Amino acid sequence: MTGDEKGYPATQPAQIGDNASAATLCPVIEAIKSDLCDGVRKDRCADLAFLGNSSSIYRWTPCFMVDLDIFLFADVLDEHLGNWLLDCAAWWRAGLLRQHVDFELRIVEGPYKPAIARLKRPVIVLHLGVFTERSYLASPPLKRWGWRKYKCLAEPGRLARLAPSRPDLTELLCGHKGVEYRLNAIASGSVTMHELVLPSFREVVFSVSLDHVNFVECCFAYALSSARNHARVLGLEEADSFPNETYFEWYSENVLNSEALLRLLQIKTRCRNTGFDVDKSLVQTLTVQYLRSLSETLRTNSECRTEQTVTPSTA
């Protein structure tokens, strides 16, 4: 009996093996994406979009810790949808384990990665965002602005249609989980995340602290995404077209010079193949240095723009 006959995805993961190169994960990744597209075609969900390295916009650099960022849209988030996702996850996990590849499906709002200090074999994390249109519109403007470029399968322009007008420097600095929030969270050594638990989509809240393996990923994500958002609110198209390998060098040369940010990128690149066994205090210090410099820059620029727009009382 095939997976499709059982109501599961029909795709079987390709042979990987313990000693495979990271590039051999590409067929497996494409198979998972294909199965989710079939879910839209078979009305399991209304629509989907591939984000980040999962999309056609940014090139995926092969690595052994794979993060698949994918959005699903549905009319309602119920147990029917939740159970389908659990069945899919069980099917993929069983097939991948036979190929010596670990698998997780998580619906986490935040910079989640598996807590692996030393990576012993490949792991694929399907990092989903699952929304109704109403719940998507409740997402912060900065995020929806950054996501507007991604095409959905059923309605290609959905994310552009649901995008806000371009946020400003004040939103980046003081808005929901803006730079000030991120700076305080990293400096305090505690990052809060929200997760939807299947099959009911019940929301749970948890924290990642400095002594947790995954804290370094929080540092990487908060710093690197803030650098992307900085250029976005300035209207610079490079933020939505350059891959990591070139964007952050460009950003440091043209927007805000930061040696700390570039060092973070170097450490993150290593972690994608080795795990998070790094000096957490160093990563925290570099992140605080960058976010503090960004905060000071945004505050100065916001004050300058405010002064320029004030109308003299004598006019």
C-alpha positions as CSV (number, residue, x, y, z in Angstrom):
1,M,0.0,0.0,0.0
2,T,1.4,3.4,-1.0
3,G,1.4,6.4,1.3
4,D,-1.2,8.1,-0.9
5,E,-3.6,5.1,-0.5
6,K,-3.3,5.4,3.3
7,G,-4.0,9.1,3.2
8,Y,-0.3,10.0,3.8
9,P,2.1,11.6,1.3
10,A,3.2,9.2,-1.4
11,T,6.7,10.4,-1.6
12,Q,9.5,8.2,-0.3
13,P,12.7,9.9,0.9
14,A,15.7,9.2,-1.2
15,Q,18.7,7.2,0.1
16,I,21.0,9.5,2.1
17,G,23.4,7.4,4.2
18,D,25.6,8.4,7.1
19,N,28.4,9.7,5.0
20,A,26.5,11.7,2.3
21,S,27.2,15.2,1.4
22,A,24.7,17.9,2.4
23,A,23.8,18.3,-1.3
24,T,22.2,14.9,-1.3
25,L,19.4,16.2,1.0
26,C,18.1,18.3,-1.9
27,P,15.8,15.6,-3.3
28,V,14.4,14.9,0.2
29,I,13.7,18.6,0.7
30,E,11.9,18.9,-2.6
31,A,9.9,15.8,-1.9
32,I,8.5,17.3,1.4
33,K,7.7,20.5,-0.4
34,S,5.9,18.5,-3.2
35,D,3.8,16.6,-0.6
36,L,2.7,19.9,1.0
37,C,1.8,21.3,-2.4
38,D,-0.3,18.2,-3.0
39,G,-2.1,19.1,0.3
40,V,-3.2,22.4,-1.3
41,R,-4.3,20.7,-4.5
42,K,-6.3,18.1,-2.4
43,D,-7.9,20.8,-0.2
44,R,-6.1,19.8,2.9
45,C,-5.3,23.5,3.3
46,A,-6.1,26.6,1.3
47,D,-2.6,27.8,0.3
48,L,1.1,27.8,1.1
49,A,4.2,29.8,0.5
50,F,7.9,28.8,0.7
51,L,10.0,31.3,2.6
52,G,13.7,32.0,2.9
53,N,16.0,29.4,1.6
54,S,13.0,27.3,0.8
55,S,11.9,29.8,-1.8
56,S,13.1,30.6,-5.3
57,I,14.4,34.0,-4.1
58,Y,17.3,32.9,-1.9
59,R,19.7,30.2,-2.9
60,W,20.0,27.3,-0.5
61,T,23.5,26.6,0.6
62,P,23.7,22.8,1.4
63,C,24.1,22.1,5.1
64,F,23.3,19.3,7.5
65,M,21.0,21.3,9.7
66,V,18.1,22.2,7.4
67,D,15.4,24.7,8.3
68,L,12.4,24.6,5.9
69,D,10.3,27.8,6.5
70,I,6.9,27.3,5.0
71,F,3.5,29.1,5.6
72,L,0.2,27.3,5.3
73,F,-3.2,29.1,5.1
74,A,-6.5,27.5,6.0
75,D,-10.0,28.7,6.6
76,V,-9.9,27.4,10.1
77,L,-7.2,25.9,12.3
78,D,-8.9,22.7,13.5
79,E,-8.0,19.1,14.4
80,H,-8.8,17.9,10.9
81,L,-5.9,20.1,9.6
82,G,-3.8,19.3,12.7
83,N,-4.1,15.5,12.3
84,W,-3.2,15.7,8.6
85,L,0.0,17.6,9.5
86,L,0.8,15.0,12.3
87,D,0.2,12.2,9.8
88,C,2.5,13.8,7.3
89,A,5.2,14.4,9.9
90,A,5.0,10.8,11.1
91,W,5.4,9.5,7.5
92,W,8.4,11.8,6.7
93,R,10.0,11.0,10.1
94,A,9.8,7.3,9.7
95,G,11.2,7.4,6.1
96,L,14.0,9.8,7.0
97,L,15.1,7.8,10.1
98,R,15.6,4.8,7.9
99,Q,18.0,7.0,5.9
100,H,19.8,8.2,9.1
101,V,18.2,11.7,8.9
102,D,16.3,13.2,11.9
103,F,13.1,15.2,11.4
104,E,11.0,17.7,13.3
105,L,7.8,19.6,12.5
106,R,7.3,22.6,14.8
107,I,4.9,25.6,14.6
108,V,6.9,28.1,16.5
109,E,6.7,31.9,16.3
110,G,10.4,32.6,17.0
111,P,13.9,31.6,16.1
112,Y,13.6,27.9,16.8
113,K,16.2,25.3,16.0
114,P,16.7,21.8,17.5
115,A,18.8,21.8,20.7
116,I,21.8,19.9,19.2
117,A,25.2,20.8,20.6
118,R,27.1,18.5,18.3
119,L,25.4,17.4,15.1
120,K,26.0,13.7,14.5
121,R,23.8,13.3,11.4
122,P,21.6,15.5,9.3
123,V,18.4,17.0,10.7
124,I,15.5,18.6,8.8
125,V,13.3,21.0,10.7
126,L,10.0,21.8,9.0
127,H,9.3,25.2,10.6
128,L,5.7,26.0,9.8
129,G,3.6,29.1,10.2
130,V,-0.1,28.1,10.0
131,F,-2.6,30.9,9.6
132,T,-6.0,32.0,8.7
133,E,-6.0,35.3,6.9
134,R,-7.3,37.0,10.0
135,S,-4.5,35.6,12.2
136,Y,-1.9,36.5,9.6
137,L,-3.0,40.1,9.6
138,A,-2.3,40.1,13.4
139,S,1.4,39.4,12.6
140,P,3.7,42.4,13.2
141,P,3.9,44.9,10.3
142,L,7.7,44.4,9.9
143,K,7.3,40.7,9.4
144,R,4.5,41.0,6.9
145,W,6.4,43.7,5.0
146,G,9.4,41.3,4.8
147,W,7.2,38.4,3.7
148,R,5.4,40.3,0.9
149,K,7.8,39.1,-1.8
150,Y,7.0,35.4,-1.4
151,K,4.5,33.8,-3.8
152,C,1.8,31.5,-2.7
153,L,0.7,28.5,-4.6
154,A,-3.0,29.0,-5.0
155,E,-3.1,32.8,-4.9
156,P,0.4,34.0,-5.8
157,G,-0.1,37.6,-4.6
158,R,-1.7,36.7,-1.2
159,L,1.2,37.9,0.9
160,A,1.6,41.1,-1.1
161,R,-2.1,41.7,-0.7
162,L,-1.9,41.2,3.1
163,A,1.2,43.3,3.5
164,P,1.1,46.7,5.3
165,S,2.7,49.9,4.0
166,R,6.4,50.1,4.5
167,P,7.2,50.3,8.3
168,D,9.3,53.2,9.5
169,L,12.4,53.5,11.7
170,T,10.3,53.9,14.8
171,E,8.5,50.6,14.1
172,L,11.8,48.9,13.7
173,L,13.1,50.3,16.9
174,C,10.1,50.2,19.2
175,G,7.5,48.0,17.5
176,H,6.5,44.5,18.4
177,K,9.7,42.6,19.1
178,G,11.6,45.4,17.6
179,V,15.3,46.2,18.1
180,E,14.8,47.5,21.7
181,Y,12.9,44.3,22.7
182,R,15.5,42.1,21.1
183,L,18.4,43.9,22.7
184,N,16.8,43.6,26.2
185,A,15.9,39.9,25.6
186,I,19.4,38.9,24.5
187,A,21.1,41.0,27.2
188,S,18.9,39.5,29.9
189,G,19.6,36.0,28.6
190,S,16.0,35.0,28.0
191,V,13.9,34.8,24.8
192,T,10.2,34.0,24.7
193,M,8.6,32.0,22.0
194,H,5.0,30.9,21.2
195,E,4.2,27.5,19.7
196,L,1.0,26.0,18.3
197,V,0.7,22.4,19.4
198,L,-0.9,19.8,17.1
199,P,-3.5,18.6,16.5
200,S,-5.6,21.3,18.3
201,F,-3.3,24.3,17.6
202,R,-3.3,25.0,21.3
203,E,-0.9,27.9,22.1
204,V,1.9,27.4,24.6
205,V,4.6,29.8,25.6
206,F,8.1,28.8,26.5
207,S,11.5,30.6,27.1
208,V,15.0,29.9,25.9
209,S,17.6,31.0,28.4
210,L,21.3,31.6,28.1
211,D,22.2,28.1,29.4
212,H,20.1,26.4,26.7
213,V,21.8,25.1,23.6
214,N,19.3,27.0,21.3
215,F,20.0,30.4,22.8
216,V,22.8,31.0,20.2
217,E,20.2,30.6,17.4
218,C,18.1,33.3,19.1
219,C,21.1,35.6,19.0
220,F,21.8,34.8,15.3
221,A,18.2,35.3,14.3
222,Y,17.6,38.5,16.2
223,A,20.8,40.1,14.9
224,L,20.6,39.0,11.3
225,S,16.9,39.6,10.8
226,S,17.3,43.0,12.3
227,A,19.9,43.8,9.8
228,R,17.6,42.8,7.0
229,N,14.8,44.8,8.4
230,H,17.0,47.9,8.8
231,A,17.6,48.0,5.1
232,R,13.9,47.2,4.4
233,V,12.6,50.2,6.3
234,L,15.1,52.3,4.4
235,G,13.6,51.1,1.1
236,L,16.7,49.2,0.0
237,E,15.9,46.3,-2.3
238,E,19.1,44.4,-1.5
239,A,17.4,43.2,1.8
240,D,15.0,41.2,-0.2
241,S,17.3,39.9,-2.9
242,F,20.8,39.2,-1.7
243,P,21.6,35.9,-0.1
244,N,23.3,35.7,3.3
245,E,26.7,35.1,1.7
246,T,26.6,38.6,0.1
247,Y,24.0,40.6,2.0
248,F,25.7,41.1,5.3
249,E,29.0,42.2,3.7
250,W,27.0,44.7,1.6
251,Y,25.0,45.8,4.6
252,S,28.2,46.4,6.7
253,E,29.8,48.4,3.8
254,N,26.7,50.5,2.8
255,V,24.3,50.7,5.8
256,L,25.8,50.1,9.2
257,N,29.4,49.0,9.7
258,S,29.5,46.2,12.2
259,E,32.3,43.8,12.8
260,A,30.3,42.1,15.4
261,L,27.5,41.2,12.9
262,L,30.0,39.7,10.5
263,R,31.5,37.6,13.2
264,L,28.1,36.3,14.2
265,L,27.5,35.3,10.6
266,Q,30.7,33.4,10.5
267,I,29.8,31.5,13.7
268,K,26.3,30.8,12.4
269,T,27.6,29.4,9.2
270,R,29.8,26.9,11.1
271,C,26.8,25.9,13.3
272,R,24.7,24.8,10.3
273,N,27.0,21.8,9.9
274,T,28.4,21.2,13.4
275,G,25.7,22.1,15.9
276,F,25.5,24.8,18.6
277,D,28.6,23.8,20.6
278,V,30.0,27.3,20.6
279,D,30.9,30.0,23.2
280,K,27.4,31.2,24.1
281,S,28.7,34.2,26.1
282,L,30.7,35.3,23.1
283,V,27.7,35.0,20.8
284,Q,25.6,36.9,23.3
285,T,28.2,39.7,23.6
286,L,28.5,40.1,19.8
287,T,24.7,40.2,19.4
288,V,24.3,42.9,22.1
289,Q,27.1,44.9,20.5
290,Y,25.4,44.9,17.1
291,L,21.9,45.5,18.4
292,R,23.0,48.3,20.7
293,S,24.8,50.0,17.8
294,L,21.7,49.6,15.6
295,S,19.4,50.9,18.4
296,E,21.6,54.0,18.8
297,T,21.6,54.6,15.0
298,L,17.9,54.2,14.7
299,R,17.2,56.5,17.6
300,T,19.5,59.2,16.1
301,N,18.0,58.8,12.7
302,S,14.4,58.8,14.0
303,E,15.1,62.0,16.0
304,C,16.6,63.7,12.9
305,R,13.6,62.8,10.7
306,T,11.2,64.1,13.4
307,E,13.0,67.4,13.5
308,Q,12.9,67.7,9.7
309,T,9.1,67.2,9.6
310,V,8.2,69.6,12.4
311,T,6.5,72.7,11.1
312,P,7.7,75.9,12.8
313,S,5.0,77.6,14.9
314,T,5.7,80.9,13.2
315,A,5.0,79.5,9.7
